Amino acid sequence: MAGHSQFKNIMHRKGRVDAVRSKMFSKLSREITVAAKMGMPDPDHNPRLRAAIIAARAQSVAKDNIQRAIDKATGADAGNIEEVRYEGYGPGGVALIVETLTDNRNRTGGDVRSTFSKFGGALGEPNSVTFMFGRMGVMVYPKAKGSDDAMLEAAIEAGFDECISDDEGHEFLVSFDNYGTARDALEKALGQPLSARIEWRPKTMTPVSDDNGETLIKLVDTLDDFDDVQNVFGNYELSDALMEKMG
């Protein structure tokens, strides 16, 4: 789920199509279940659930599977899942934030900690790196939705801080505190987005050498392979040559 523009390499993923797709379905379903459990099972009155459903639809998750994930929120097993955030440093001193949904803190914490250690990183204390990031609401619309100028105007009118447009589409950014109001206004003006979510966006980027970058990619991909890990955010900037090499 990489971002646009200069953020394309923040959350690098390899193209392991079948395995990645199956794992992504599982993570999307878990997010839907937790969102429905924490709020209301009606997406019209639960922004987090609505965002989770949009993300699932964007990955072609079947409507029946989405409904099953919502229904699961009333089951006993859903109550055992909790959100846990891990923070630390990877190769080259880059800051990483790992968001998880887990029913076993010990298992998940052990997996995350050992992975950081294996690839030359180290976990930090809670809030040890979040000051390097901003909590942002992010909405993405296709390029065909309108011109760059029209999308910037729509962003301003809806209360977004900025709109980043490139050949891939339009990315709208707003502070976490203003996300709910701005999101509703933009959806009213432009319709349903391709994606709508909350992200940790780095305030500044850290260039990484190719050697450290290769190890960093392995660290991020290994973390992403764990079922409990939902998202990995970082402030790293990889070279174009390395991005092309890693595919």
Backbone torsions as a table, in degrees:
resi	resn	phi	psi	omega
1	MET	NA	58.0	-176.9
2	ALA	-71.8	156.0	178.2
3	GLY	-86.1	-168.5	-179.8
4	HIS	-102.7	178.8	172.5
5	SER	51.0	-134.9	-176.4
6	GLN	-70.1	-6.5	-178.4
7	PHE	-94.5	8.8	-176.2
8	LYS	-58.8	-32.7	-175.5
9	ASN	-101.7	12.6	-179.4
10	ILE	-67.3	-42.3	-178.1
11	MET	-124.7	66.3	-177.3
12	HIS	-60.0	137.2	175.8
13	ARG	-132.0	144.0	175.4
14	LYS	-86.3	158.7	-175.4
15	GLY	-90.0	57.6	178.2
16	ARG	-89.8	80.8	-160.2
17	VAL	-54.4	-61.3	-172.7
18	ASP	-65.4	-49.5	-177.9
19	ALA	-64.5	-42.8	-179.4
20	VAL	-64.5	-40.9	-178.3
21	ARG	-63.2	-45.1	179.5
22	SER	-62.3	-43.9	-179.5
23	LYS	-67.5	-37.0	179.2
24	MET	-64.5	-41.0	177.8
25	PHE	-58.1	-43.0	-179.5
26	SER	-62.7	-43.1	-178.9
27	LYS	-69.0	-40.5	178.4
28	LEU	-63.5	-41.1	179.2
29	SER	-64.7	-39.9	179.6
30	ARG	-65.4	-41.1	178.2
31	GLU	-62.4	-40.9	177.8
32	ILE	-61.4	-45.9	-179.2
33	THR	-61.2	-47.0	-178.9
34	VAL	-66.1	-41.3	179.0
35	ALA	-61.7	-42.1	179.1
36	ALA	-68.5	-34.3	179.8
37	LYS	-70.0	-39.9	-175.6
38	MET	-78.9	-25.5	180.0
39	GLY	-122.0	-136.4	176.6
40	MET	-102.3	152.4	179.1
41	PRO	-76.2	4.0	179.4
42	ASP	-101.1	114.5	-177.4
43	PRO	-62.0	-23.2	178.9
44	ASP	-68.7	-20.5	-179.2
45	HIS	-120.5	14.6	-179.6
46	ASN	-140.5	93.7	-175.7
47	PRO	-57.6	-38.9	-179.2
48	ARG	-65.7	-41.1	178.6
49	LEU	-65.4	-40.9	179.0
50	ARG	-61.0	-43.1	178.9
51	ALA	-63.8	-39.1	179.6
52	ALA	-65.8	-39.2	179.2
53	ILE	-67.6	-41.2	177.5
54	ILE	-60.0	-44.1	179.3
55	ALA	-62.7	-39.7	-180.0
56	ALA	-67.2	-43.3	179.2
57	ARG	-63.4	-36.1	179.5
58	ALA	-63.5	-25.0	178.2
59	GLN	-100.3	14.9	175.7
60	SER	63.7	32.7	173.2
61	VAL	-70.1	131.5	-176.4
62	ALA	-62.4	147.0	-179.6
63	LYS	-57.4	-40.2	179.7
64	ASP	-63.5	-38.5	179.4
65	ASN	-67.3	-37.1	176.6
66	ILE	-63.7	-43.8	-179.2
67	GLN	-66.3	-37.5	178.1
68	ARG	-63.5	-38.2	178.6
69	ALA	-65.5	-37.2	176.9
70	ILE	-67.5	-44.7	-179.1
71	ASP	-63.1	-30.9	-178.7
72	LYS	-64.9	-20.2	-178.4
73	ALA	-62.3	-22.5	179.6
74	THR	-88.4	-4.3	-179.5
75	GLY	-81.9	161.2	-177.5
76	ALA	-65.9	-34.2	-175.8
77	ASP	-67.5	-27.9	-179.4
78	ALA	-65.4	-30.5	-178.5
79	GLY	-69.3	-15.2	-178.9
80	ASN	-87.4	-9.5	-177.2
81	ILE	-88.2	131.3	178.6
82	GLU	-131.4	158.1	177.5
83	GLU	-89.1	130.3	176.4
84	VAL	-134.7	130.5	179.1
85	ARG	-109.2	133.2	176.7
86	TYR	-115.4	146.1	-179.6
87	GLU	-133.7	146.9	179.2
88	GLY	-175.7	-167.3	-177.8
89	TYR	-123.8	139.9	178.0
90	GLY	-106.8	-173.1	178.1
91	PRO	-54.3	141.1	-178.9
92	GLY	79.8	5.9	177.9
93	GLY	76.9	16.8	-179.3
94	VAL	-74.6	149.9	179.7
95	ALA	-92.0	138.0	-178.8
96	LEU	-130.4	140.8	173.6
97	ILE	-121.2	127.3	-178.2
98	VAL	-117.6	117.3	178.1
99	GLU	-98.8	131.1	-178.6
100	THR	-130.2	157.6	168.2
101	LEU	-124.4	116.8	-171.3
102	THR	-139.4	151.5	172.5
103	ASP	-106.4	8.3	-179.8
104	ASN	-153.4	96.3	-177.4
105	ARG	-59.3	-39.7	-177.6
106	ASN	-63.3	-44.3	179.5
107	ARG	-63.4	-50.5	-176.1
108	THR	-65.1	-44.0	179.1
109	GLY	-62.0	-40.1	178.3
110	GLY	-65.2	-41.9	178.7
111	ASP	-62.9	-46.1	-177.9
112	VAL	-66.3	-46.0	-177.8
113	ARG	-62.6	-45.2	-178.4
114	SER	-66.8	-32.6	178.6
115	THR	-69.2	-43.9	175.4
116	PHE	-56.8	-47.2	-177.4
117	SER	-63.9	-41.7	-177.2
118	LYS	-60.1	-35.0	-175.7
119	PHE	-107.6	27.2	171.4
120	GLY	79.2	17.6	177.6
121	GLY	-106.7	-173.4	179.1
122	ALA	-155.9	136.5	175.3
123	LEU	-73.2	148.0	176.2
124	GLY	-113.2	-177.6	176.6
125	GLU	-75.5	160.9	175.1
126	PRO	-54.3	137.5	180.0
127	ASN	68.2	18.1	-179.8
128	SER	-76.8	-21.8	179.3
129	VAL	-127.8	-8.8	-175.6
130	THR	-62.4	-23.5	179.5
131	PHE	-65.6	-16.5	177.9
132	MET	-84.9	-3.5	-175.5
133	PHE	-124.5	160.8	171.1
134	GLY	-115.2	139.7	177.1
135	ARG	-84.2	113.9	-171.0
136	MET	-124.6	146.8	168.2
137	GLY	-91.4	132.0	-175.0
138	VAL	-128.1	127.9	175.1
139	MET	-126.1	139.9	-177.5
140	VAL	-123.8	132.1	176.5
141	TYR	-122.7	153.2	-179.7
142	PRO	-68.0	157.8	-178.5
143	LYS	-58.4	-34.9	-176.7
144	ALA	-71.0	-7.6	-178.1
145	LYS	-64.1	-30.5	178.3
146	GLY	171.4	174.8	179.8
147	SER	-70.7	162.7	179.3
148	ASP	-59.3	-41.4	-179.4
149	ASP	-66.3	-40.1	-179.7
150	ALA	-66.3	-37.8	-179.9
151	MET	-70.8	-36.8	176.6
152	LEU	-64.0	-41.0	177.6
153	GLU	-63.6	-40.7	178.4
154	ALA	-64.1	-38.3	179.0
155	ALA	-62.3	-45.5	-179.0
156	ILE	-63.7	-44.6	-178.3
157	GLU	-65.5	-32.5	-178.7
158	ALA	-84.5	-10.5	179.1
159	GLY	96.3	15.9	177.3
160	PHE	-80.5	154.5	-179.0
161	ASP	-76.8	-35.6	180.0
162	GLU	-162.9	165.3	173.5
163	CYS	-132.4	121.3	179.0
164	ILE	-101.4	116.5	-178.1
165	SER	-113.5	136.9	173.0
166	ASP	-146.3	-166.5	-175.8
167	ASP	-66.8	-18.4	-176.9
168	GLU	-89.7	-25.2	-179.0
169	GLY	159.2	-161.4	-178.0
170	HIS	-121.9	127.0	-178.2
171	GLU	-116.2	119.5	-177.1
172	PHE	-101.6	132.7	-176.8
173	LEU	-124.1	139.0	177.9
174	VAL	-150.6	153.4	178.6
175	SER	-62.7	151.8	-178.5
176	PHE	-56.1	-40.9	-177.0
177	ASP	-63.3	-29.6	-177.4
178	ASN	-102.5	4.9	-172.2
179	TYR	-62.5	-46.3	-174.7
180	GLY	-57.8	-50.7	-178.5
181	THR	-65.8	-44.7	-178.6
182	ALA	-65.6	-40.1	-180.0
183	ARG	-61.2	-47.4	-179.2
184	ASP	-62.0	-39.7	-179.7
185	ALA	-66.7	-39.8	-178.6
186	LEU	-71.4	-39.7	177.1
187	GLU	-61.9	-37.3	178.6
188	LYS	-65.1	-36.4	-177.9
189	ALA	-81.8	-38.2	-171.7
190	LEU	-115.9	-9.1	-177.2
191	GLY	89.0	-170.8	-175.7
192	GLN	-70.2	133.7	-179.8
193	PRO	-81.1	170.8	172.5
194	LEU	-68.6	-35.7	176.7
195	SER	-154.7	153.5	176.5
196	ALA	-148.7	119.6	-174.4
197	ARG	-158.1	168.9	174.6
198	ILE	-101.4	132.3	-178.7
199	GLU	-132.6	158.1	167.9
200	TRP	-93.8	113.6	-179.3
201	ARG	-106.8	128.1	-178.9
202	PRO	-65.6	141.1	177.8
203	LYS	-76.1	-32.5	174.2
204	THR	-139.9	154.0	-178.7
205	MET	-99.8	149.5	178.6
206	THR	-113.0	109.8	177.3
207	PRO	-62.2	140.4	-177.3
208	VAL	-123.4	135.4	176.2
209	SER	-63.8	159.0	-177.6
210	ASP	-63.0	-37.5	179.0
211	ASP	-63.4	-49.7	177.1
212	ASN	-65.9	-33.7	-178.7
213	GLY	-63.7	-40.4	178.8
214	GLU	-63.4	-42.4	178.6
215	THR	-67.2	-38.8	179.2
216	LEU	-62.2	-42.2	178.8
217	ILE	-62.0	-40.7	177.7
218	LYS	-63.1	-39.5	177.7
219	LEU	-62.5	-49.0	-178.3
220	VAL	-64.2	-43.4	-179.2
221	ASP	-67.0	-36.7	177.8
222	THR	-65.9	-42.9	176.0
223	LEU	-60.1	-43.8	-177.5
224	ASP	-66.0	-22.2	179.5
225	ASP	-72.0	-21.7	179.7
226	PHE	-71.9	133.0	-179.7
227	ASP	-58.6	-33.6	-175.5
228	ASP	-74.8	-20.3	-177.2
229	VAL	-83.5	122.3	179.8
230	GLN	-92.5	-45.7	-176.6
231	ASN	-145.8	148.3	172.2
232	VAL	-127.4	122.7	179.2
233	PHE	-116.6	146.3	179.7
234	GLY	-149.2	165.1	179.2
235	ASN	-106.6	27.7	-175.4
236	TYR	-91.6	150.4	177.1
237	GLU	-124.9	113.0	-179.0
238	LEU	-92.8	152.9	178.4
239	SER	-71.1	154.1	177.5
240	ASP	-61.3	-36.1	-179.0
241	ALA	-64.0	-41.7	-179.9
242	LEU	-69.9	-40.0	179.2
243	MET	-60.7	-41.3	179.0
244	GLU	-67.5	-40.1	-179.3
245	LYS	-63.8	-41.9	-176.8
246	MET	-81.1	-12.8	176.7
247	GLY	73.0	NA	NA
